[in-house]
Amino acid sequence: MESTGVYWIPLYQILETRGFQVFFVNAQHVKNVPGRKSDVSDCQWIQYLHSVGLLKASFRPPDEICVIRSLWRHRESLIHMAAEHIMHVQKALSQMKEGS
């Protein structure tokens, strides 16, 4: 499985809970080779690399750690958004002060 975006997460979890050994592969390690422009040919290339042992599975922490990391990232984004809103309020207040 190639790791692009976050779309791989549900599929990875489903396959893993059903007993499959899932290889989570960094897209940079696969290296798109010129001429492989479709998903099918790209998939066949990844399967070939795996069959000859050239792909190494990336580390995936246990589910408990993934949940904590997800909550931590969400908290970080909320703090960032709050800071932006505070700056907007400060800017609006300073513009109101200059106008009076």
Rosetta constraint file for C-alpha pairs under 8 A:
AtomPair CA 1 CA 8 HARMONIC 7.63 0.50
AtomPair CA 1 CA 22 HARMONIC 7.23 0.50
AtomPair CA 1 CA 23 HARMONIC 5.97 0.50
AtomPair CA 1 CA 24 HARMONIC 5.24 0.50
AtomPair CA 1 CA 25 HARMONIC 5.83 0.50
AtomPair CA 2 CA 8 HARMONIC 7.78 0.50
AtomPair CA 2 CA 24 HARMONIC 6.34 0.50
AtomPair CA 2 CA 25 HARMONIC 5.02 0.50
AtomPair CA 2 CA 26 HARMONIC 6.09 0.50
AtomPair CA 2 CA 27 HARMONIC 5.53 0.50
AtomPair CA 3 CA 8 HARMONIC 6.45 0.50
AtomPair CA 3 CA 24 HARMONIC 6.55 0.50
AtomPair CA 3 CA 25 HARMONIC 5.90 0.50
AtomPair CA 3 CA 26 HARMONIC 5.44 0.50
AtomPair CA 3 CA 27 HARMONIC 5.74 0.50
AtomPair CA 4 CA 8 HARMONIC 7.14 0.50
AtomPair CA 4 CA 27 HARMONIC 6.70 0.50
AtomPair CA 7 CA 11 HARMONIC 7.77 0.50
AtomPair CA 8 CA 12 HARMONIC 5.92 0.50
AtomPair CA 9 CA 13 HARMONIC 6.19 0.50
AtomPair CA 10 CA 14 HARMONIC 6.19 0.50
AtomPair CA 11 CA 15 HARMONIC 6.14 0.50
AtomPair CA 12 CA 16 HARMONIC 6.03 0.50
AtomPair CA 12 CA 22 HARMONIC 6.94 0.50
AtomPair CA 13 CA 17 HARMONIC 6.10 0.50
AtomPair CA 14 CA 18 HARMONIC 6.33 0.50
AtomPair CA 15 CA 19 HARMONIC 6.61 0.50
AtomPair CA 15 CA 20 HARMONIC 5.46 0.50
AtomPair CA 15 CA 21 HARMONIC 7.83 0.50
AtomPair CA 15 CA 22 HARMONIC 7.05 0.50
AtomPair CA 16 CA 20 HARMONIC 5.19 0.50
AtomPair CA 16 CA 21 HARMONIC 6.48 0.50
AtomPair CA 16 CA 22 HARMONIC 6.47 0.50
AtomPair CA 23 CA 56 HARMONIC 7.64 0.50
AtomPair CA 23 CA 57 HARMONIC 4.93 0.50
AtomPair CA 23 CA 58 HARMONIC 7.31 0.50
AtomPair CA 24 CA 57 HARMONIC 5.20 0.50
AtomPair CA 24 CA 58 HARMONIC 5.44 0.50
AtomPair CA 24 CA 59 HARMONIC 7.70 0.50
AtomPair CA 24 CA 60 HARMONIC 7.79 0.50
AtomPair CA 25 CA 29 HARMONIC 7.27 0.50
AtomPair CA 25 CA 30 HARMONIC 7.62 0.50
AtomPair CA 25 CA 55 HARMONIC 7.14 0.50
AtomPair CA 25 CA 56 HARMONIC 6.75 0.50
AtomPair CA 25 CA 57 HARMONIC 5.41 0.50
AtomPair CA 25 CA 58 HARMONIC 5.67 0.50
AtomPair CA 26 CA 30 HARMONIC 6.96 0.50
AtomPair CA 26 CA 58 HARMONIC 6.76 0.50
AtomPair CA 27 CA 31 HARMONIC 6.85 0.50
AtomPair CA 29 CA 55 HARMONIC 7.74 0.50
AtomPair CA 30 CA 46 HARMONIC 6.99 0.50
AtomPair CA 30 CA 55 HARMONIC 7.62 0.50
AtomPair CA 32 CA 36 HARMONIC 7.04 0.50
AtomPair CA 32 CA 42 HARMONIC 7.71 0.50
AtomPair CA 36 CA 41 HARMONIC 5.65 0.50
AtomPair CA 36 CA 42 HARMONIC 5.74 0.50
AtomPair CA 37 CA 41 HARMONIC 7.02 0.50
AtomPair CA 37 CA 42 HARMONIC 7.07 0.50
AtomPair CA 38 CA 42 HARMONIC 6.11 0.50
AtomPair CA 39 CA 43 HARMONIC 5.90 0.50
AtomPair CA 40 CA 44 HARMONIC 6.19 0.50
AtomPair CA 41 CA 45 HARMONIC 6.13 0.50
AtomPair CA 42 CA 46 HARMONIC 6.29 0.50
AtomPair CA 43 CA 47 HARMONIC 6.16 0.50
AtomPair CA 44 CA 48 HARMONIC 6.12 0.50
AtomPair CA 45 CA 49 HARMONIC 6.22 0.50
AtomPair CA 46 CA 50 HARMONIC 6.19 0.50
AtomPair CA 47 CA 51 HARMONIC 6.07 0.50
AtomPair CA 48 CA 52 HARMONIC 6.38 0.50
AtomPair CA 49 CA 53 HARMONIC 6.30 0.50
AtomPair CA 49 CA 54 HARMONIC 5.19 0.50
AtomPair CA 49 CA 55 HARMONIC 6.09 0.50
AtomPair CA 50 CA 54 HARMONIC 5.76 0.50
AtomPair CA 50 CA 55 HARMONIC 5.28 0.50
AtomPair CA 61 CA 65 HARMONIC 6.09 0.50
AtomPair CA 61 CA 66 HARMONIC 6.38 0.50
AtomPair CA 62 CA 66 HARMONIC 6.40 0.50
AtomPair CA 63 CA 67 HARMONIC 6.21 0.50
AtomPair CA 64 CA 68 HARMONIC 6.44 0.50
AtomPair CA 65 CA 69 HARMONIC 6.07 0.50
AtomPair CA 66 CA 70 HARMONIC 6.05 0.50
AtomPair CA 67 CA 71 HARMONIC 6.26 0.50
AtomPair CA 68 CA 72 HARMONIC 6.09 0.50
AtomPair CA 69 CA 73 HARMONIC 6.13 0.50
AtomPair CA 70 CA 74 HARMONIC 6.20 0.50
AtomPair CA 71 CA 75 HARMONIC 6.12 0.50
AtomPair CA 72 CA 76 HARMONIC 6.19 0.50
AtomPair CA 73 CA 77 HARMONIC 6.28 0.50
AtomPair CA 74 CA 78 HARMONIC 6.27 0.50
AtomPair CA 75 CA 79 HARMONIC 6.25 0.50
AtomPair CA 76 CA 80 HARMONIC 6.21 0.50
AtomPair CA 77 CA 81 HARMONIC 6.12 0.50
AtomPair CA 78 CA 82 HARMONIC 6.09 0.50
AtomPair CA 79 CA 83 HARMONIC 6.22 0.50
AtomPair CA 80 CA 84 HARMONIC 6.39 0.50
AtomPair CA 81 CA 85 HARMONIC 6.29 0.50
AtomPair CA 82 CA 86 HARMONIC 6.24 0.50
AtomPair CA 83 CA 87 HARMONIC 6.33 0.50
AtomPair CA 84 CA 88 HARMONIC 6.32 0.50
AtomPair CA 85 CA 89 HARMONIC 6.25 0.50
AtomPair CA 86 CA 90 HARMONIC 6.15 0.50
AtomPair CA 87 CA 91 HARMONIC 6.08 0.50
AtomPair CA 88 CA 92 HARMONIC 6.14 0.50
AtomPair CA 89 CA 93 HARMONIC 6.11 0.50
AtomPair CA 90 CA 94 HARMONIC 6.13 0.50
AtomPair CA 91 CA 95 HARMONIC 6.15 0.50
AtomPair CA 92 CA 96 HARMONIC 6.16 0.50
AtomPair CA 93 CA 97 HARMONIC 6.17 0.50
AtomPair CA 94 CA 98 HARMONIC 6.27 0.50
AtomPair CA 95 CA 99 HARMONIC 6.21 0.50
AtomPair CA 96 CA 100 HARMONIC 6.51 0.50
